[in-house]
Each structure stands twice: as C-alpha cells, then as structure tokens.
Amino acid sequence: MRPAADAARAARAARATLGGLPPRAVAPGRVAAYLWRQDGCGGGAMRQALAVVAGIGAAAVIAAPVLAHPHVFMDTALEVIRDEAGRAEALRVTWTYDPFFSLVLITERGLDPDGDGVLTEAETAALQGFDMNWTPGFPGDTYAFAGTRAVALSGPRDGVARYEGGRIISSHIRDLAEPVAGLLVVKNYDPTYYTEYTIREVRAEGCGTEIIAPEISQAEQELQAALAEIPADVDIEMGFPEVGALFAQEVRVTCGAS
C-alpha cells in the first residue's frame, strides 16, 4: 500500500481527535505532534511518509528525537508594501509548508486522491483559506517594529494558497497599524516553537534589507535550562516553554520616505 494511504488514515485519526479545537491549537504544528505520538513516536505511517517526502531512510527517522521541537518547518518570504510616500504600510507574508506537513494537510482534506501531486481547479479552490481562520488575538506568528517599538498588524487579507512540488504555498497580506519610515524590523516565529520559520527571501523595492541570524548556541542553552524546570509529571508537549523568539531571525528593512 502507498505511504500516502497510511498517512491518510493517520490524518483522519488526527482530525477526529483535534477537530474540536480552535484553529490556533492545531495549526500548523500540533497535528504533526499528535501524529508523531499516536504513531509510536515515528513508526508506521509517520515513518513511511517521512521517508518518502524527506527522501531519507527509515532508520534515520527511527533515530529522530521523540520529543524534538520543532515539528513543522516553514520557509518564509516577506515583501514590504510601501505607500506613495515611500513608507512601509503592509507586509505580504508567504509560507511554504514542509513536504510532510503538506502531505498531511492535503490528505486530511481529501485532496489529490490520485496522488499525482497536482490539484484540480476545484481542489485548489477547496484549499483556499485553510490557514487563515485565526482565533481572535492570534498574532499570526509575525511581529513588526518601528525600530524597537512594536507596531500592530492587521489580521490576514487577500489570502491565496496553492499546492506545488509537493508543498503547500500560502500567502496573505498584513497591514501595519501605522506607516513606518526608516527602520522596519520584522520577525516570524511561533512562540511555542512547534513550527520553525526560516526567512528565505525579503523583497522591499528601493529599501535596504538585512536578515540577522539568531544566536543558536545561546538559544539552545536557554531551551535546555527551561526544559530542566518542567516537572516530570507534566506532558512536555503541552508544557513546552515559549522559546520561539530565541530561535527567530530578525529582518531589518530601511526605507526612506520621499
């Protein structure tokens, strides 16, 4: 039987268990975490699907840490949208989901049943908005600053999604609460570190851009210290410390207003 069929059964089990939770609770990382635990920490459908989509052997998957965070890996592209005065007024955020999580989402929604990796027009329409139903107050894992001062972002608008090359690609626009001239700082991270975002591209026509990497060694030390404080009787998945910001890249965009 194809690994996708096994993944389909696992996805249906995840939907039955997690379907009553709010969107933020299951997207994007908790479904993968659930599947990992339910499937014997990397056995069966999880192992087969990972081996296929990641191109690695089953032995390597078996050796993966049982409780390792993150569970989902996203590539991010950012585009700064400017107003007529040249100030930053909005961000276009594009997320490319990792192959395995894309497979889970596509299968769970009953899309691409023939497994050819190509969605029909109707299936593409059904995919729209799958990650845009945010609970009130959810920051969308994206944070903006005018220098060091936080600037609020609107909820998502103009969302669009597609399935391409075995990965779901979803984009949306977030409006800045106020236009920013000068230094705009953007970070993209999940506080709980279920999801790891890697910013691959920043577009800001006429502006200077820089991506600053986090201090990984320091972040890992702080993570280990926080994990050591979790009582033994607490589910580490539910009580995982909010360390996502420590592992976040920082984007700096300098646009001069005209």
N, C-alpha and C positions, 0 to 999 in steps of 0.2 A: 504493500500500500504506500502511496506517496506520502512523504512527510507532511505535506500541506493538509492532508486529510486528518492526520493525527493532531496537527495544530488546530484544525477546525474544531475537533472535539474538545480540546483544552480551552479554546476560546469560548465555546458555548458554556462550559462549566464556569469560566470566569464571569461571563455575562450573567448567568443565573445567580451567582454569589454577589457580584458587585453592582448589579443593575439598579439596585435601590439607592445607591449612594449618590451624592451630588457630583457633578462633572469634575470638580477640582480634586475630589477624593480618588478618582480612578484615572485621571489623565494628567500627564502621559505615563507616569511610572508605575502606578500601583497595580495595573493589570499584569505587567511583566513580573513584578514582585510576587503577586499572587500565583501566577503560573509557575514561577520558579519553586515556590514552596509546595504547591499542590502536586507538582510533577516529580517529587522526590529530590528536590534541590538539584535539578539538572539532568534527570533521567528521562526516558521515554520520548514523548513528543517534543519536549523542550530541547532535549539533546539533539534529536534528529533535525528539528527546524533550525537550530543554531548552526549545526554542522553544514547544512545546505546553504543558508543565507550568508553565513560568515566565511564559508569556504575553509573550515578547519575540521580536524578530525574529532571523533567522539571522545577520545582520550583527553584531548585538551580541554573539552567542555567539562568533562567529569572533574578535572582538576581545578576548575574555577572555584573561587571562594563562595561558600554557601550564602553568606550574608553581605557580600561585597556591594557597596554603592559606588557609582550609580548603576541603575538597571537599564536606563534608556539613554541613547546617545543621539543628540541632535546637532546638526550643522546649521548655523545661523548666518543669514545675510541681512545687513542693515542698509537702508537707503534713507538719507536725510532729505526731507522735502522742505524747500525754502519758500518764503513769501516774496512779494515783489521788492521788499526792502533788503532781501538777502538774508533774512533771519531764519533760523530753523523753526518750522512750525509743526512738523509731523514726522513720524518715522514709519517707514514701510519695513515690516519685520517678516522675513521668510524663513521658515523652519523646514529642514529636510530630515525626516524621521529615519532612524536606522533601519536596515533591511528586516531584521526580525520583528521589531515592533510594527513596522509597516505591514508585514505578513499577518500578524495577529489582528490588526485593525481591519484589514481588507477581508480576511476570512470571517471574523466575528460579524461583519456586516453583510456577509453573503455575497460579496462582490468577487468578480473574476473567478467564477466557479469552474471554468475550464483550465485555470492555472496557466494561461498563456502570457500573463503579465501585462495584458492590455485591457483596459476598461472600455466598455461600450459608452456611447453618449449618455444613456440612461444611468449606467453605473457611476459615471463621473458626476452626474447630477446628484446622485444619492450620497456621494462623498462630501458634497459641499456643506460647510458649517460644522463638520464633525467635532472640531476642537474650538469652536467659537462660542459655545454655550456656557459662558463663565458664570460662576456664582458671584453675587454682589460683593464688591470689595476685593475680588481677586486681582492682583496687580499684573497678571499675565507674564510673570517671570521676567519682566522688562522694567528697568528703572532708569530714569533720566534726571540729570542735574545740570543746572546752570552754574558752572564752576563746582562749588561744593554744596550749593543749595538745591534741595530736591525740587523737582518740577513734576507735578501730577500729569499723568497720561490718561486720555480717554479710554473707554472700552474699545474693542476692536470694531472696525468697519471695513467694508469692501473686501471681505474675505473671499479667497478663492483657493481651491485645492485640486491637485492632480496626482496621478499615480504614474511614475515614470522610472524606468530602470530598476524596478523592484523597490522603489522608495516613494513614500507619500511626501509631497512637497506642498506646504500650506503657507499662504501669505495673507497679511492683513495690515491695515494702517491704524496707527495710534496717534491722535492729535495731542500736541503739547498744550497744557493749560495756558501757557503764555509763550510768545515767541522768544527765542533765545538768540542774542547776538553775542559773538565772542565764543567762549569755550562751552561746548556742549559735551557732557560726559554721559555715556550710556553703558549699562551693564545688563547682561542677560543670564539669569541664574535661577535655579529652583532652590529656595531656602533649605528644603529638606534633603537636597542632593539625591533625590530619586532619579532625576534627569540631569545629565551633563550636557550643557550647551557649549559648543565651540564656534566662536565667531570666525568665519572664513573670509568674509568679504564686507567691506564698508564702502558705500558709494555716497559721495557728497560733492556734487559738481561745484567747482570753484572754491572748495574748502580744503584745509589741511586735515589729514586723518592719521591716527596712530592707534594701534592695538597693543595694549600693555598686558603682558602675561602675569598671572598670579605667582606668588611665591609658594610653589608647590610643597617644598620641604617643610616650610613653616605651617602651611595649611594641614599637611598630614600629621604633624606633631600635635596640633591643636585638636584635630579629629580624634586621634588616639587617646588624648587626655580626656576628651568629652565622653568617649565610649567607655573608658575605665570607670566613669562615675555612674554608669547605668546599673541599677541593681540586677542581680542575676535572675530574679523572677519577673523581670519586665521584658516583653517582646521587643527585641532590638529594632525590628522593622517599624513598630508602632511608636517606639520611643527614640528613634534615631535623632541625634542632635541636629539643629538647624545650622549647618556649617557651609551651606552652598555658597554664600558670599565669599568665603575664604578661597574658593577654587575658581572664582569668576574672573574673566578677563575684563579689562576696562578699555572702553573705546573713547578716544578724545577727538573731537571734531571742532575745528576752529573756522568759523565763517564770519567774515567781516561784513557788517551791514552797510549797504550803499547809502 
